[in-house]
Amino acid sequence: MPVAVTSILTSMVTSSTVHTEALRRAPVTGTALQARKKRPFLLDLYSTSVGKKYAMAISGIAMMGFVLFHMIGNLKMYMGATALDHYAEFLRELLYPIVPKGVMLWILRGGLISMLFLHLHAAWSLTKLNRHARPVKYQGARDYQVAKFASRTMRWTGIIVLAYLVWHILDLTLGVVNATGTNGEFVTGEVYNNVVRSLDRPVVAAFYVVANILLGIHLFHGAWSIFQSLGWNNPRFNNWRRGFATAFATIIVVGNVSFPIAVIAGIVK
């Protein structure tokens, strides 16, 4: 074999060996050619802004459903103590005797709390991503101008609503705070009396009214934004979106605010 050909082949083999060694020693980060460890699809999707928007939308829908059915169930208060207490007992006996009393209800509560934390984390991390991607605020009007006030106060209404939720659980579910009223002390299972005991104080009733108005503002923007997060953002649907958000928030506020007002007014006693 000619010397020139031998030299070329030797050079090619040497170059290939060096290239292979370089790939083997390549760093894991940066421009490395080594494939990273594959994560589960949902975690990979959640790491993107699109995934976080979907997480916010789905968790928001779940919590909106809970708020609606919770309010509808509480309307039994107007039917008297027996109706409301029987409804509460029905919830505690879900899937009984397959599971012990109250277990399924706490599983549902755990799922709701998980949705809440997912919603909060997605909102927080999405805000960080948006600020990192665009540190300068938009100079023009946003496409959800109709929800201007609600969107500007979204963070603060969310924080206040979260504080209200904690108080609500400690007050009417666990009886840890506000445990004694004019009609006695908190008694587990006596939902009707516990509600009256708590809301017959003007300060507590006023707090519930204000908190539910803020909840309505938060729900209005949330219901409006869900469709945008899911990609259904078309000017042709804006009137429908506005109507749905307004109707949903109004129903929740009117229903929930009626409870403390009814107790203070003596309609429920």
Secondary structure as GFF3:
##gff-version 3
##sequence-region A 1 269
A	DSSP	alpha_helix	3	24	.	.	.	ID=ss1
A	DSSP	alpha_helix	41	46	.	.	.	ID=ss2
A	DSSP	alpha_helix	49	74	.	.	.	ID=ss3
A	DSSP	three_ten_helix	75	79	.	.	.	ID=ss4
A	DSSP	alpha_helix	81	92	.	.	.	ID=ss5
A	DSSP	alpha_helix	103	133	.	.	.	ID=ss6
A	DSSP	three_ten_helix	145	147	.	.	.	ID=ss7
A	DSSP	alpha_helix	148	152	.	.	.	ID=ss8
A	DSSP	alpha_helix	154	168	.	.	.	ID=ss9
A	DSSP	pi_helix	169	173	.	.	.	ID=ss10
A	DSSP	beta_strand	180	181	.	.	.	ID=ss11
A	DSSP	beta_strand	184	185	.	.	.	ID=ss12
A	DSSP	alpha_helix	191	199	.	.	.	ID=ss13
A	DSSP	alpha_helix	202	229	.	.	.	ID=ss14
A	DSSP	three_ten_helix	235	237	.	.	.	ID=ss15
A	DSSP	alpha_helix	238	264	.	.	.	ID=ss16
###
